[in-house]
Amino acid sequence: MLTISNLDFQVEARPLFESATAQISAGWKVGLVGRNGTGKSTLLRLIREDVENPRNDSAIRLNTGARLGWVAQEVAASDETILDVVLAADTERHALMQESETATDPDRIGEIHERLLDIDAWTAEARAAEVLNGLGFTTEDLGRATKEFSGGWRMRAAIAGVLFSQPDFLLLDEPTNYLDLEGAAWLETYIKKYPYTVLIVSHDRELLNRCVTHTMALEHRKLSITPGGYDDWLKLRAAKLAQLESQKAKQDKDREHLQAFVDRFRAKASKARQAQSRIKMLEKMQDISIPVGDRTTPFHFAPPKDKLAPPMLELRNATLGYGEDAVILDKVNLRLDPDDRIAIVGANGQGKTTLVKSIGERLSLIGGDRVVPKAVRIGYFSQDQLDELSEGDSVLMHVQRIMPPGTPPARVHAAAAAMGFSHEKVETNVEKLSGGEKVRLLLGLMSSAAPHILILDEPTSHLDIDSREALIYALNEFPGAVLLITHDVYLAEATADRLWLVNNGRAAPYDGDLADYRALVMKADRDDTKGAKPAKQAKPAAPKEITPEEKKRLSALKKTARDAEDRLEKANTAIAKIDAKLASGTPPADELEKLLKDRAKHASAAETAETEWMDAAEELELASS
């Protein structure tokens, strides 16, 4: 379907592709992965440009006659309805329908209607409505003008249009950035069932594991395609790297042995011929190079120095919204304790952001009580804050503002470095930072006050997969409470212990995990999902009090479970590396013995860690039931 042959491309003298080659077959669903800035979006642009303006020497070729589809930009704000805009995305149907209204030649009219029948034109409205509903639009929304929707919703409409048009080769660039968890879940299912070829750029690990058939990696300016999802690619890459390291170690040992012989016998006439032979062997050896992995700068959330007793925050019979005439949530009774890790779920527009803004005192309550100790500090992050950075000011200037007056420049630079900014980068104006760098700066500024509660509203939209992993690690290390709104299922599952469901004007604890909620979303139509009632909403009494002793025990169990899970992962990684070495060939007897002993040690450690994790998880489950 698509062939890339020896692609070379650079931007301002920085090479992005060097002899990059790949081939995508018809029907494949391919996830394109790579670090931010490696050129993934650039590759999609090059594919579009070469298909639209083909050249004889083009390095990128699409099958003749195949239709390419992509989301160019958000739908324009106009008087056209959302449904009409999506229907118009099928350009052939749209053109035929328009021609049918003016055609007078009987033969041509017959041809038009025959073709409309071939392309199933008469079910188009139902199919377009299904796509729009899946992406979050209600039945009432379909008849509304596009100008009534925000830019984010018009971008969803643009995604709906390209999905509805069903091109032979579909390009998607970070589509879940514009979707909620429900929309992302629907999109995964749609891509899996899509009858044609898809190339999708995404940093959503779960999406890349669930709906792609192949993974195309962009690393070191080269392209490689492997079967399976993102995790399958990770395992294969680790095995290849382990094999490469083993081969290099053997080569270094052989090189050392040959060089020692040459150094010892080069001057002896009787051994000169043998020495020359070994010199030629050394010259013919091709160096095995180990790719240098890109380092991901870690995140860090400063722990609060003062510990507070639970509850740390409560909403009692609260009414939330933007005035008496714009109530969003009512009769909200929620409690937050010091080590709670809570993911907030619910369709877009239900009030998730309204809830966290009210908790973070960025929005006053309309009614009810917000009970919180005076000493509580809250850190708040939202995508809206990206616009609050001062254009024209450098990273260093932003960091300097949060430091006490008179702070020495060296300490200001050290604080910026702790946020992940190099000595050169701190002088960069914020408008020139990438989206991921802006997120990193805002999270660092937020953390400077050592808050007791972190509120994160969609923190990962501009982060690549490795940066998301670093964020997960930092959140799990943070000893305070975390409230998280995210469409990234992997992030939520890795950090959250409980869920709050915001739905139908209510917010309450949800009895179930993300898998249960995902099943609910996929089972019901979107309108039915919005009508689902949160668990125990009929009786919104305050949660059962937990004694300080029990709270301390549960906290210790959570830490035990996290530590055991980390040890289990490290042990399994070590085992995988050893297995890869053994698979690459039989090593010398002494090395083989050591490898087998090390493997047995790691296997024992993995078994112990797994037992500890299961015991702690079981106790936590019993305590929460």
N, C-alpha and C positions, 0 to 999 in steps of 0.2 A: 504493500500500500504506500509506504513512504521509505525512501532511500536517502541516506546522508552519506556522501562519499568524500573523504579527505577535506573536510570543511576547515578553512582557516579564516579567522576573523579577530580583529582587535579594535579596541576603543581607546582613542588617545594614547596610542603606543603601548597600551596594556593588552596583551593577548588573552582572549577568552577561549578560543578554540585553535588547536593545532593538529591538523590531519585527523580531525574527529570523524568517526565513521560509525554508522548504526543502520539497522534495517527493522522496520515495524511492519508486521504482516496484517492482513485484513482481519478484523474482528478482535484484535488485541486491545486490552484496556491497559495502558501504560502509564505508570506514575513516574514523573521526572523529578529526581531529587538531587540536592546539592546545597552547599552552604550559600547564605545570602551573598550576593555579589559575584557569584561564579558565572552567571550568564544564562540562567534558565529562561527568564522572560525574554531575553535577547534572542534565544534560540526559537521561541515561538514567533517572535516578530520576523526573524529571517525566513522561517517556513512560510509565513503569510506573504512576505514580499516576493519570494522566489516562485510561489504558486501563482500570484497575481501577475507578475511580470517575469515569465520564464525566459531563461537565456540558454544558449547551447552549452555553455561551459558551467552551468549552475551545479553547485555541489548538493543541492537538495531537489529531489524529484518526487512528485506525487503521481500515482497512477492516472493515466489518461482518462478524462471524463469524470473523475471523482470530485465530489463537491466538498469544499473545505468550509468549516463554520467556526466562528469565534465570537467573543463578546468584545466589540470595539470600544464602546463607551456606554454610559447609562442612557436610558431612554430620555428623549427630550421632553421638557415640560410643555404640554400642549393641551388642546381641548379633546384630543383623541382619547378614547377609553383604553384602559389597560388591556382588555381583551382584543380590541381592534389592532393595537400595536403588536401584540404577540402573533395574531393571525397574519399580519402583513410580513412577518419575518420569513414565512414560507413564500419566497418571491415568485415561484412558479404558479402556485395556487392563486396568489394575489393578482398576478398579471392576467391569468385566465379568467378569473371572476370579473375583473374590470372589462376585459375584451368581450365577455359574453353579454354584457349589457349594451354594447354598441354594435356587435357583429350583425351583418344582414345576410351574408352569403350562407345559404342552407348547408353547403358542404362544410364550410368552416365552423358553423355552429355545431354540427355533428361531431367534428374533430375535437372541438373544445370540450364538449360534454363527455366524450369518450375518455379524453385525457383526465378530466376531473374525476371521473369514476375510477380510473386506474390509480390515481394518487390518493384515493379515499377522501376526497375533498369535503364530502357531505358530513363527515364526522369530525371535521376540523375543530369546530367550536367546543365540542365535548372534550376532545383531546387537549386543546389549549387550556380549557378550564381545569382539567386534571393536573396539568403541570403547574399552573398558577396556584391552585389550592395546595399542592405539595410544597411549594416554596413559601407558603404562609399567607397568601391572599384569600380573603373570605369571598363567598359568592356575591355579597353586596359590593365588594371592591371591584369586581370585574367591569361594572358599568360606570365606574368613576373615571374622571379625566386624569391623565397622567400628571397634570400640574398640581393636583391635590396631594401628591405623594412627595416624600422627602427624597433626596438623592440616593440614599441607601435602598429605599424601596424601588426606585426607578432602575437601579442597577439589578435588583432581583428580577424586574420585568425583562431586562435585557437578557439575563441568563435564561429566563423562561422562553424567550423568543428563539434563542439558538437551540435549546433543547427541543422545542416544538418542531423546528424546521428539519430536524434529524439529518444533518449532513453526513456524508460518507466518512469524513475524518473530522472529529470534533476536538477543538483546542479549548482547554479551560485553564485559566491562570488564577490560582487561589480563590476558587468560587466560594468556599465556606467562610471567607472573611466577611461576606455580606449576609450570612445566614445565622439563624439561631440553631440550637442543638436539634430542634425538631426538623428544621429545614435541611440540616446537614445529614440527618439520619435518612430522610426521604431521598436526598440526592444520591447517597451511597447505593440505595436499592435501585434507583433509576439507572445509574451508570452500570451496575452489574447486569441489568436486563437490556441495556442499550444494544440494538442489533448490529451496530457498526463499530468503527474504530475510534478510540479515545486516547488523547495524550493530555494528561492533567498534571499541572504543577501544583503541589500542595505541601504544606508543612504539618498537615493533620495526620498523625501517625495511624490512628484507627481507620480513617478513610483509606489510606494507602495499604493497609493490611486487609481490609474487608472487600474492596471492590476492584482492585487491579489484578490483571493476570501476569503482568511483567513490570519490572522496575528498571528504569533507565537512569543510570547515575552519571552525573557530570562532575568529574574529579580530575584535577591536574590537567585541565584543558582537553580531556578525552571523554568519549562517551562509551558506556558499556551497558548491555542489556542482559538481565538475568530473569529466569522465570520466578513467579511468586511475588509476594508483597514486600513491604519495607523490612520487616523483621527477617524474612528469608534472605533478603539481600545482605543485611547486616551480618548474619551468620556465615554466609558464603564469603563475604569480604574478610571477616575475621579468620576464617580457615585459610584463605589464600595468603593473607598477611603472615600467618603462622608458618605456612609452608615456605614462603619467601624468606622469612627469617632463618628457618632451618637450612635452606639451600645456601644462604649467604654465610652462615656459620661454618658449613662444610667447606665452602669455597675458600674462606679465610684460612681455615686450617690447612687445606691443600696448598694454598699459596705460601703459607709460612713454612711448610715442609720443603717445597721446591726451592724457596729462596735460601733456606738454611743449607741445602745441598750445594747450591751455586756458590754461596759465600765460602763454603768450606773447601770446595775442590776446584774452583775456577783457576787457581794458580798452579795446580798440579797437572803436569803434561799428560800423565796417564789417565786423568779423569776429565781432561778438557772437553773431549767430544760429548761425554755425558752431561757436563755442565752446560755446554752450548745447547744441547737438546732440551734441557729443562728451562733455559732462558727463553727459547722459542715457545715452549708450553705456557710460560708465564705471559708472554706477549699476546698469545692467542686467547687467553682467558678474557671473557666478557664480564665486566663488573656487574654484579647483581646489586641493584640499588633498592633500598627500602623507602617507599614513599613517606614523606614526612607528614604526619597528621596535623591538621589545622587545630590550633588550641582554642577552646572556647573559654572566654573570660567568665568566671563564676559570678553569680549574684550573691549578695549578702544582705540579710535583714538584721540590723542590730537588735539584740535581745533587750527587752525592758529591764532596767536595773532594779525596779521595785515590783514585787509580786503582789497581786491583788486577790482577795478572796472572792469566790463565786457568790452570786452571779455578777458578771462584769457589766452586763447591760440587759435591760428588759424593755419590751414594748408591751403596754397593758391596755387592752381594748382601744388600740390606736386607730385613728383614721388618717390616711395618707393621701396626698395629692397636691393640687395646685390651686387650692381655694375651694370654697363651699360649692361652687358650680362645676368643679373639676375633680371630684373624688375618684381616686384610682383604686385604693384598697381600704377595706373597712374591717373593724373588729379583729385587729391583728394582735395576737398574743404570742410573743416569741421571747426566748431567753438565750443569752450567749454567755458561755463560761470560758475561763482562761485558756483551756487547751482545745476548744472546739474547732473542728475543721469542717466547714459546711459549704457545699455547692448549692447554689440557688438555680432551680430549673423552672421552665415555663416558656411559653411561646413569646416571641417579640410582641411588645405592645401590651402585655399583661401587667407590667409594673415592677419588674425585677430591679431596674435602675432606680425607680421611685423608692423602693424599699431600702436599698443600700444608701441612697442619698439621705433618707430620713434617719437611718441609723447613724450615719456619719455627720449628722447635724448640718448638712448642706441644704436641707429642706425642712422647714418647720412643720410640726404636726398640726393637722386641722383639729384633731380631738384626741382624747386619751392621754396617756402618760409615757414618757421616755425616762426610765429610771437608770441612772448611771453614776458611779462614784466620780467625784471631782477630779481625782488623780488619773483617771483613764485618759490615755492618749490614743488617738485613732489615726492611722495612715490610710489615705484614700487615693486610689488610682483609677482613672477612667480615660478612655480614648479621647474624650472631649478635651482633656488637659493638654493634648499635643498642641492645640492652638493657643494655649496659655503661655507657652515658652516665648520669651522676648526676642523677637526677630532683630537681628543686628548685634545681639549680645553673644559672647562666647560661652562655651561650656564652663570655663573657669569663673566667669562673672556670675553665672547662675549658682555655682557651688559656693562662691564667696559670700553670697547674700544670706545663706543659711548658717554661716559660721559667726561666732561672736565677734563684735567689733575689735579691730586690732590683732586679729589672728595672723601669725606670720605667714608669708607667701608659701613657705615650704610645707606648712600644714594644710593649706588650701590645696596645693598640688597633690599632696598625699591623699586627701579626701577624694579628689577627682580620680586619682589612680585606683582607689579602692572600689570606685563605681565602674571601673573597666575602661578608663580613658587614658591613652598613652600621653607622654609628654608633648608630642606634636599635636595630638587630637584635642587637647584641652583648649587650644587657642582657636579652634574652629567655631565659626558662628553656627548657632543652632539650626538655622534654616538650611544649612548645607549637610546636616547629619541625615543618615538614613532613618527610616521609620524605626528599625530595631534599636539604633543608637539613641533616638529620642525616648523610646520606652525605657531603655536602661538608665538614662539620665533622670527621668521622672521617678522611677522606682528608687534610685539612689537618694534623690532629694527627699522623697517621702519617708525613707527609712532613717534619715539622719536624726529624727527626734526619738528614736527607739520606741515606737508605738507598742501598745498592748494588743491592739487589734489591727489587722491588715484587711482592708476592703479592696478587692481587685475586680474591676469591671472590664472584662475582655482584655487581659494583659498580653495575649500571645499573638494578636493579629499580624504583627510585624516581625515576629521572631521565627528563626529557622528551627529545625527539629533539635539540633544540638543545644541551642539557647533555651529551648523549652525544657529540655532535660535538666539543664543547669538551674532553671527556675524551679522545677519540681524538687530538686535536691535542696535548694535554699529554703523553700516553704516547709519541707519536712524537717529541716534543722531548726526552724524558727519556733521558739517555745511559747509564743502567744497564740491568740485566736485568729482564724482566717475565715473570711467570707469571700466566696469566689463565684463570679458569673463568667461562664466560658462556654463556647461551642466546641471546645477541644475535649472530647471524651477521655482521651488518654491522660490529660492533665488532671481532670476532675477525679478520675478513678485512682490516680496515683497520690492524690493529696487529701481528698475529702473523706470523712468518716460518715457524714450524714447529709441528707438532702432537705431543703425547704422547697416546697412547690408553691409558686405564685400563679394563681389561676382563678378566673371567674370572680375577680374582686376580692379574693382572699389570699392570705399567705399563712402557711402552716407547715409543720414537719410532715415529710412524706414517708410513709411506711414502705420501704423498699430501697433497692440500690439502683444504680444507673441502668443496669441491664433490665430491671423491671420497668423502669420509666421508658426506656427505649422500646420495649415490647408494647407498652401502652400506646406510644406514639405511632408505631408502625401498624398496630392493629386497627386503630380508629382513624376515621377521617379527621382532618384538621379541625373542623368545627366541633366534632365530638370530643376531640382532645381538649379543646378550650373549655368544653362544658364539664370535663371530669372534675370531680370534687376532691380536694386534698384530704389526706387521711385525717380522721378525727376532727374534721372541721365542725361537725355538728355540736361538738362540746369543746369550745375553745378555752378551756381552763388552763391555768398556768401549769407547765410541766411539773412532774413529781420531783420533790426536793431530794437532792442527793447529799448525804452527809459529807463533810470534809474528808473523813477517813476513806470513804468509798471513792470520792473524786480522786484522791491521791493514788489509790490502788489502780483505778482505771487508767490514770495518766501513766503509771509505771508499766502497765500491761501494753499500752499503745507503744511506748518506747521500746519495750522488749520485742514486740512484733516487728517494728520498723528495723531494729538492729539485726534481728534474725533474718529478715528478708534481704537486707544488704549483704550479710555474710553468705547467704545461700546463693545470691547472684554472683558474688565474687568467686565462690568455690566452683560454680558451674562454668563460669568463664575460663577459669584455670584448667578445668577438666577438658573443655572444648579445645583449648590451645594444645594440650598434651595429645589429645586424640588426633588433631590435625598433623602434629609432628610424626606420630606413629604411622598415620596413613600415608605420609609422604615417602616412606621407605624405612627399612629396618636399620636403626642406628647401631653403633658399636655396643658391645656387651655391657661395658661399664655405664654408658649413657642410658641404655635401655633399662638397666636395673634402677637407675636413679629416677627415670621417668615413671616407671611403674610404681615405685615407692611414693613419689610425689602424687601420683594419681590416686593411690589408695588413701593418702592423707587428706587430699581435697574431697574425695568421695565421703570419707568419714565426717569431715567438717560439714559437708552439704547435708548429710543425713541428720546430724545433730541440730543444725540450724533449722531444717525443715520441721523437725519435731517440736522445737521451741516455738517456732512461728505458729504451727497448728494449735499447740496448747494455748498460746496467748490469744489467738483468734477465737478459739472456742469459748474461752472465759469471757472475752469481750462480747461475743454474741449472746451468751447466757445473761450477762449483766444488762444488755440492752433490751432483752425480751421481757 
